[in-house]
Amino acid sequence: MSFVSNAAMTGFSTGIALQIITGVLKDAPGYKPEGHNKLYQLGNWLWHVGDWRLAAALTAVATSGVWAAALAVRRLEPVALLIARVTVSVAVALLAADVELVRDIAAIPSPRRPSPPPT
């Protein structure tokens, strides 16, 4: 790594951050940006703020807020993300918020029960 310039590392890190952010753009506010270029998608996403689903956007903001609050407590740092996910998931369930759930995205197979032994 000592042969790679600081400018190259900064550019690489910025590019990776942009890929991660644009990769979750449709999930956080419930709006899927159009376009194949990541910068175009980011602009499209911001331009269509009025098309965002409020419940989905608030859920994303709440999850980030609870995560940040849990990270602020040193003893909770290792489980901060778990705390955020469980807390917001419970709130979504109690409020019956109109957000996309795992069961809306994919089928969750039920565990198979072993066959009873032959008699």
Buried (B, 14 or more C-beta within 10 A) or exposed (E): EEEEEEEEEEEEEEEEEBEEBBEEBBBBBBBEBEEEEBEEBBEBBEEBEEEBBEBBBBBBEBBEEBBEBBBEEEEEEEEBBEBBEEBBBEBBEEEEBEBBEEEEEEEEEEEEEEEEEEE
